[in-house]
Amino acid sequence: MKSIIKLYLIALAVVAIGCGGNDESNEAQERPMLEVIEDFRNLSINSGANDFVMESTFKDVYWKFRIVLPADASESNKRPLIVRMHGAAGTIDSDYHKYTECLTEPGFESLNPIILSVNSDGFIWNDIPNQNKILTLTDLVKTNLPVDQNKVVVTGYSDGGNGSWFFAQYYPEYFSAAIPVASSYNTQRPAVSAKINIPVYAIHGSEDQLFNVDITQNFVNATIAAGSDVEFVIAPGLEHFNPCDYVPYVKEAANWLETTVWK
């Protein structure tokens, strides 16, 4: 509960910059956090994929997200949590959070995890509205579903991979590891590369047309030099626009979690 209440400070910051296309008046009124918690608890979450639209921390502003719940998840069988962010975050598409079958579900299948997949609503993942959204929903899932609190991972593809770097750098207390795929994130924020305080397993295609592998390698080298623990895996022959091809590499990342991070 304490971490959810703390998020209210982030939520209030959204008012200062407006709430985008979800709010025509651009003067959204915040909702009591206890109402948001109650709304989440009233969701009917069944085994398999569940897609929701829920009123957010602001009135008439709605969050779209998917929760994939394993059939055997229970208080006596708590599961890892995978927090997934999609690519093309700056594009508004009401279904982007639903595309978990291509990469996330098969890639992390061996973990039998709970998956939280969130729609960006056209904001980049490090924009304040999405910081509020990701952190609040992550806390709600961790608090109300059978999640192993020590096994929470942030991941994403392309823009979502950049988002996973960002949350690993600025909110390491929420996650045990980050797995960005096909990303290009400069850790020099604001001036010099900073140490990231959770382990990172970064996957990148050698033929990526959007994010040059050498540029990403330089970013990785800089954060390693700052003290970060990063595994950088180059996928030979893979390019940017076929994310499903990265499944074998995400499977290896899932094995890395079990044998290295969570051992």
Protein Blocks (a to p, Z undefined) as FASTA:
>chain_A
ZZmmmmmmmmmmmmmnogajmlmnopaccddfklmmmmmmmpccdehjdddddddfbehi
acdddddddfkbcfklccdddddddehklpccfklmmmmmlmmmmmmmmnopadddddek
lpafkbmklmmmmmmmmmmmmmmmccdfklccdddehjlmmmmmmmmmmmmmlpgbdcde
hiacdfbbfkbccddfbdcdddddfklmklcfklmmmmmmmmmmnopacdddddehiafk
lmklmmmmmmmmmmmmmmmmmZZ
